[in-house]
Amino acid sequence: MKTTTILHIEDDDALRELLARETEKSCNYIGVEQAEAAEEILLQEKISLIILDLALPRMNGFEFLEKNKHLVVQKEIPVIVTTGLESDHIKVLCKKHGCLSMHRKPLNIKRLLAEISAHLSSPKPRK
């Protein structure tokens, strides 16, 4: 029985489908296209890890983190950021928001999967 759940907030359908396929044997996967849809899931589900794109329609990744900080912190949910943006400012904002790491697009999917696996299999979640 799968006891861990990844919430993937990503507007790229192909990337959501790829991560769903790659993680289906090891954990539950919930993929949503918009940050607003993820808010309800955070309230209803026990989420083990969030994979968050920064460049989302309507509400960007940092806005999502700011708005839902209380839930993410209270439930101790680690966040891995994915983004096509790269600057020192983005890296600083990721650290400021307590993100576990940042992966630059185009993604190295093997590296991302290795980090997901290492995090979910560790006895105590790393922050």
DRENPA-3360 file (N, C-alpha, C; in nm, 2 decimals, always signed):
BEGIN
1 = MKTTTILH = +0.08/-0.12/+0.00/+0.00/+0.00/+0.00/+0.09/+0.13/+0.00 ~ +0.06/+0.22/-0.09/+0.13/+0.34/-0.10/+0.09/+0.44/+0.02 ~ +0.19/+0.48/+0.09/+0.16/+0.57/+0.21/+0.20/+0.71/+0.19 ~ +0.27/+0.74/+0.08/+0.31/+0.88/+0.05/+0.24/+0.94/-0.07 ~ +0.22/+1.07/-0.07/+0.15/+1.13/-0.18/+0.23/+1.26/-0.22 ~ +0.25/+1.27/-0.35/+0.32/+1.39/-0.41/+0.21/+1.47/-0.47 ~ +0.21/+1.60/-0.44/+0.13/+1.70/-0.51/+0.21/+1.78/-0.60 ~ +0.18/+1.76/-0.73/+0.26/+1.83/-0.84/+0.18/+1.94/-0.90;
9 = IEDDDALR = +0.22/+2.06/-0.88/+0.15/+2.18/-0.94/+0.23/+2.23/-1.06 ~ +0.18/+2.20/-1.18/+0.25/+2.22/-1.30/+0.15/+2.24/-1.41 ~ +0.17/+2.35/-1.49/+0.08/+2.37/-1.60/+0.11/+2.30/-1.73 ~ +0.22/+2.23/-1.74/+0.27/+2.16/-1.85/+0.21/+2.02/-1.84 ~ +0.11/+1.99/-1.93/+0.04/+1.85/-1.92/+0.14/+1.74/-1.94 ~ +0.23/+1.75/-2.04/+0.33/+1.64/-2.06/+0.42/+1.62/-1.94 ~ +0.46/+1.72/-1.87/+0.55/+1.70/-1.76/+0.47/+1.64/-1.64 ~ +0.34/+1.68/-1.62/+0.26/+1.61/-1.52/+0.24/+1.46/-1.55;
17 = ELLARETE = +0.21/+1.43/-1.68/+0.20/+1.29/-1.72/+0.32/+1.21/-1.70 ~ +0.44/+1.27/-1.73/+0.56/+1.20/-1.72/+0.59/+1.17/-1.57 ~ +0.58/+1.27/-1.48/+0.60/+1.25/-1.34/+0.50/+1.15/-1.28 ~ +0.38/+1.15/-1.33/+0.28/+1.06/-1.28/+0.32/+0.91/-1.32 ~ +0.36/+0.89/-1.44/+0.41/+0.76/-1.48/+0.53/+0.71/-1.41 ~ +0.62/+0.80/-1.39/+0.75/+0.77/-1.32/+0.74/+0.74/-1.17 ~ +0.63/+0.79/-1.11/+0.62/+0.78/-0.96/+0.51/+0.68/-0.92 ~ +0.43/+0.63/-1.02/+0.31/+0.56/-0.99/+0.33/+0.43/-0.90;
25 = KSCNYIGV = +0.45/+0.37/-0.92/+0.48/+0.25/-0.84/+0.52/+0.27/-0.70 ~ +0.57/+0.39/-0.67/+0.63/+0.41/-0.54/+0.54/+0.50/-0.45 ~ +0.45/+0.58/-0.51/+0.37/+0.67/-0.43/+0.24/+0.71/-0.50 ~ +0.16/+0.77/-0.42/+0.04/+0.83/-0.48/+0.08/+0.96/-0.55 ~ +0.01/+1.00/-0.66/+0.05/+1.12/-0.73/-0.08/+1.20/-0.76 ~ -0.08/+1.32/-0.72/-0.19/+1.41/-0.76/-0.13/+1.53/-0.84 ~ -0.17/+1.54/-0.96/-0.12/+1.65/-1.04/-0.23/+1.75/-1.08 ~ -0.20/+1.88/-1.06/-0.29/+1.98/-1.09/-0.23/+2.09/-1.18;
33 = EQAEAAEE = -0.31/+2.16/-1.26/-0.26/+2.25/-1.35/-0.24/+2.39/-1.29 ~ -0.33/+2.42/-1.19/-0.33/+2.56/-1.14/-0.31/+2.55/-0.98 ~ -0.25/+2.65/-0.93/-0.23/+2.66/-0.79/-0.36/+2.66/-0.71 ~ -0.46/+2.73/-0.76/-0.59/+2.74/-0.69/-0.64/+2.60/-0.66 ~ -0.63/+2.50/-0.75/-0.68/+2.37/-0.74/-0.60/+2.30/-0.63 ~ -0.47/+2.33/-0.61/-0.39/+2.27/-0.51/-0.43/+2.31/-0.37 ~ -0.49/+2.43/-0.35/-0.52/+2.47/-0.22/-0.62/+2.38/-0.15 ~ -0.72/+2.34/-0.23/-0.82/+2.25/-0.17/-0.76/+2.11/-0.14;
41 = ILLQEKIS = -0.67/+2.06/-0.22/-0.61/+1.94/-0.20/-0.52/+1.94/-0.07 ~ -0.46/+2.05/-0.05/-0.38/+2.07/+0.08/-0.46/+2.05/+0.20 ~ -0.59/+2.10/+0.19/-0.68/+2.09/+0.31/-0.73/+1.95/+0.33 ~ -0.75/+1.87/+0.22/-0.82/+1.74/+0.22/-0.72/+1.62/+0.23 ~ -0.60/+1.63/+0.18/-0.52/+1.52/+0.16/-0.39/+1.53/+0.25 ~ -0.33/+1.41/+0.28/-0.21/+1.41/+0.35/-0.10/+1.41/+0.25 ~ -0.03/+1.52/+0.23/+0.07/+1.54/+0.13/+0.21/+1.52/+0.19 ~ +0.29/+1.44/+0.12/+0.43/+1.41/+0.17/+0.53/+1.51/+0.11;
49 = LIILDLAL = +0.50/+1.56/-0.02/+0.60/+1.64/-0.09/+0.52/+1.72/-0.20 ~ +0.56/+1.84/-0.21/+0.50/+1.93/-0.32/+0.61/+1.95/-0.42 ~ +0.58/+1.93/-0.55/+0.67/+1.97/-0.66/+0.59/+2.09/-0.72 ~ +0.66/+2.20/-0.72/+0.59/+2.33/-0.76/+0.66/+2.41/-0.87 ~ +0.59/+2.43/-0.98/+0.64/+2.51/-1.09/+0.62/+2.66/-1.04 ~ +0.71/+2.74/-1.07/+0.69/+2.89/-1.04/+0.61/+2.96/-1.13 ~ +0.62/+2.94/-1.26/+0.55/+3.01/-1.36/+0.41/+2.95/-1.40 ~ +0.32/+2.98/-1.31/+0.18/+2.92/-1.33/+0.09/+3.04/-1.37;
57 = PRMNGFEF = -0.02/+3.00/-1.44/-0.12/+3.10/-1.47/-0.20/+3.15/-1.35 ~ -0.24/+3.27/-1.35/-0.32/+3.33/-1.24/-0.24/+3.35/-1.11 ~ -0.20/+3.24/-1.04/-0.12/+3.25/-0.92/+0.01/+3.18/-0.94 ~ +0.12/+3.26/-0.92/+0.25/+3.19/-0.95/+0.29/+3.11/-0.82 ~ +0.40/+3.04/-0.84/+0.44/+2.95/-0.73/+0.47/+3.02/-0.60 ~ +0.54/+3.13/-0.60/+0.57/+3.20/-0.48/+0.44/+3.26/-0.42 ~ +0.35/+3.30/-0.50/+0.22/+3.35/-0.44/+0.15/+3.23/-0.37 ~ +0.15/+3.12/-0.43/+0.09/+3.00/-0.37/+0.16/+2.97/-0.24;
65 = LEKNKHLV = +0.29/+2.97/-0.23/+0.36/+2.94/-0.11/+0.33/+3.05/+0.00 ~ +0.32/+3.17/-0.04/+0.29/+3.28/+0.06/+0.15/+3.26/+0.11 ~ +0.05/+3.24/+0.02/-0.09/+3.23/+0.06/-0.11/+3.10/+0.15 ~ -0.04/+2.99/+0.12/-0.06/+2.87/+0.19/+0.05/+2.83/+0.29 ~ +0.13/+2.93/+0.33/+0.25/+2.91/+0.42/+0.20/+2.83/+0.54 ~ +0.09/+2.88/+0.60/+0.05/+2.82/+0.73/+0.02/+2.67/+0.71 ~ -0.03/+2.62/+0.60/-0.06/+2.48/+0.58/+0.07/+2.40/+0.55 ~ +0.15/+2.46/+0.47/+0.28/+2.39/+0.43/+0.37/+2.38/+0.56;
73 = VQKEIPVI = +0.38/+2.48/+0.64/+0.46/+2.48/+0.76/+0.40/+2.39/+0.86 ~ +0.27/+2.41/+0.89/+0.20/+2.33/+0.99/+0.20/+2.18/+0.96 ~ +0.19/+2.14/+0.83/+0.19/+2.00/+0.80/+0.33/+1.95/+0.76 ~ +0.43/+2.04/+0.77/+0.57/+2.01/+0.75/+0.59/+1.94/+0.61 ~ +0.53/+2.01/+0.51/+0.54/+1.96/+0.37/+0.66/+2.02/+0.30 ~ +0.76/+1.94/+0.26/+0.87/+2.00/+0.19/+0.83/+2.03/+0.04 ~ +0.90/+2.13/-0.01/+0.87/+2.18/-0.15/+0.99/+2.17/-0.23 ~ +0.98/+2.11/-0.35/+1.08/+2.11/-0.46/+1.03/+2.20/-0.57;
81 = VTTGLESD = +1.10/+2.30/-0.60/+1.06/+2.40/-0.71/+1.12/+2.36/-0.84 ~ +1.04/+2.37/-0.95/+1.08/+2.36/-1.08/+1.05/+2.49/-1.16 ~ +1.15/+2.53/-1.24/+1.13/+2.66/-1.31/+1.22/+2.67/-1.43 ~ +1.17/+2.75/-1.52/+1.25/+2.78/-1.64/+1.33/+2.91/-1.61 ~ +1.30/+2.97/-1.50/+1.37/+3.10/-1.46/+1.50/+3.06/-1.39 ~ +1.60/+3.14/-1.41/+1.73/+3.12/-1.33/+1.79/+3.26/-1.30 ~ +1.80/+3.29/-1.18/+1.87/+3.41/-1.13/+1.90/+3.39/-0.98 ~ +1.99/+3.46/-0.94/+2.02/+3.46/-0.79/+1.90/+3.50/-0.71;
89 = HIKVLCKK = +1.82/+3.59/-0.76/+1.70/+3.64/-0.69/+1.60/+3.52/-0.67 ~ +1.58/+3.44/-0.78/+1.49/+3.33/-0.77/+1.54/+3.23/-0.66 ~ +1.67/+3.20/-0.67/+1.73/+3.11/-0.57/+1.71/+3.16/-0.43 ~ +1.73/+3.29/-0.41/+1.71/+3.35/-0.28/+1.57/+3.34/-0.23 ~ +1.48/+3.36/-0.32/+1.33/+3.35/-0.29/+1.30/+3.21/-0.25 ~ +1.35/+3.11/-0.32/+1.33/+2.97/-0.29/+1.37/+2.94/-0.15 ~ +1.49/+2.98/-0.11/+1.55/+2.96/+0.02/+1.46/+3.03/+0.12 ~ +1.42/+3.16/+0.09/+1.34/+3.23/+0.19/+1.21/+3.16/+0.22;
97 = HGCLSMHR = +1.15/+3.10/+0.11/+1.02/+3.03/+0.13/+1.04/+2.89/+0.19 ~ +1.17/+2.85/+0.22/+1.19/+2.72/+0.28/+1.19/+2.60/+0.18 ~ +1.21/+2.63/+0.06/+1.21/+2.52/-0.04/+1.33/+2.42/-0.02 ~ +1.30/+2.30/-0.04/+1.40/+2.19/-0.03/+1.51/+2.21/-0.14 ~ +1.47/+2.24/-0.26/+1.56/+2.25/-0.37/+1.49/+2.32/-0.49 ~ +1.57/+2.35/-0.59/+1.52/+2.41/-0.71/+1.58/+2.34/-0.83 ~ +1.49/+2.30/-0.93/+1.54/+2.23/-1.05/+1.50/+2.32/-1.17 ~ +1.60/+2.34/-1.25/+1.59/+2.42/-1.37/+1.53/+2.34/-1.49;
105 = KPLNIKRL = +1.44/+2.40/-1.56/+1.38/+2.34/-1.68/+1.47/+2.38/-1.80 ~ +1.49/+2.29/-1.89/+1.43/+2.16/-1.90/+1.48/+2.07/-1.79 ~ +1.40/+2.00/-1.73/+1.43/+1.91/-1.62/+1.52/+1.80/-1.66 ~ +1.61/+1.77/-1.57/+1.68/+1.64/-1.57/+1.59/+1.55/-1.48 ~ +1.51/+1.47/-1.55/+1.40/+1.39/-1.48/+1.47/+1.29/-1.39 ~ +1.58/+1.23/-1.43/+1.65/+1.13/-1.34/+1.69/+1.19/-1.21 ~ +1.75/+1.31/-1.22/+1.79/+1.39/-1.10/+1.67/+1.42/-1.01 ~ +1.56/+1.47/-1.07/+1.45/+1.50/-0.99/+1.39/+1.37/-0.92;
113 = LAEISAHL = +1.38/+1.26/-1.00/+1.33/+1.14/-0.94/+1.42/+1.09/-0.83 ~ +1.55/+1.10/-0.85/+1.64/+1.06/-0.74/+1.62/+1.14/-0.61 ~ +1.60/+1.27/-0.63/+1.57/+1.35/-0.51/+1.44/+1.32/-0.45 ~ +1.34/+1.29/-0.53/+1.20/+1.26/-0.47/+1.22/+1.13/-0.40 ~ +1.28/+1.03/-0.46/+1.30/+0.90/-0.39/+1.38/+0.91/-0.26 ~ +1.49/+0.98/-0.27/+1.57/+1.00/-0.14/+1.49/+1.06/-0.03 ~ +1.41/+1.16/-0.07/+1.33/+1.23/+0.03/+1.22/+1.15/+0.09 ~ +1.15/+1.08/+0.00/+1.04/+1.00/+0.05/+1.08/+0.88/+0.13;
121 = SSPKPRK = +1.20/+0.83/+0.10/+1.25/+0.71/+0.17/+1.32/+0.74/+0.30 ~ +1.35/+0.86/+0.32/+1.43/+0.90/+0.44/+1.34/+0.88/+0.56 ~ +1.40/+0.83/+0.67/+1.31/+0.81/+0.79/+1.25/+0.94/+0.85 ~ +1.33/+1.05/+0.84/+1.28/+1.18/+0.89/+1.29/+1.28/+0.77 ~ +1.18/+1.34/+0.73/+1.18/+1.43/+0.62/+1.29/+1.54/+0.64 ~ +1.36/+1.57/+0.53/+1.46/+1.67/+0.54/+1.39/+1.80/+0.49 ~ +1.43/+1.91/+0.55/+1.38/+2.04/+0.51/+1.49/+2.13/+0.46;
% end
